[in-house]
Amino acid sequence: GAVITSLGNPVLQPETVQEIEIGTEIELNNAYGLEVTYFRQFAANSIFARQQAPSVGLPDPFQNVGSIVGSGIEANIYAELLRTEDYQLNLNLIYNHATNEVTDLGGAAPIISSENVVMEGFSKGEFVSFPIIGAIYEADGTYRGPKLGTERVSFGKSVAPTNGSFSFTFRFLKDFSLYVLTDWTLGGTIHNFT
């Protein structure tokens, strides 16, 4: 047998991204440094998969749906605190913060996949749902379920806007190295909408 794994779209256009970056790099004595970059992006003809009903039996087709504006900052601080013939200690701290907003869907309806949305005024893939504003009870007091609001609201970003890492490398006894890396994120949301 045969299985269709993707659907073509003869009118699909390439996504284009224009970006402006401003940055600097400062280094002192080949041992201490700071790198900072600010960026602003504009994506046009963004490509998204439009979710179809499972009963269609075909994969979600790709289409162009407008534009997204994003911006952020990336920073890296590093230092070589110790360097001898037998020992060396290096530290590195990375910080990133980026946001985006869907500014235009080109007249298309919002793309809602489960509880993630691509909708004007929201971040790409933001969690949205109808808020619970109360409970519904039968006249005899039996609970029937939640009472939902009529408009979707944001429950947070599916991708954390802020992340970074800290690492250090310690070389000792000439040939041995200890490397430690920690990663972190801030501002992302994990939801279980059950």
Beta strands, then each sheet from edge to edge (+ up, - down):
strand 1: 16-28
strand 2: 32-44
strand 3: 47-49
strand 4: 62-64
strand 5: 67-83
strand 6: 88-104
strand 7: 111-113
strand 8: 116-118
strand 9: 126-129
strand 10: 132-137
strand 11: 143-148
strand 12: 153-156
strand 13: 162-172
strand 14: 176-186
sheet 1: 1+ 2- 5+ 6- 13+ 14-
sheet 2: 3+ 4-
sheet 3: 7+ 8- 9+ 12-
sheet 4: 10+ 11-
end
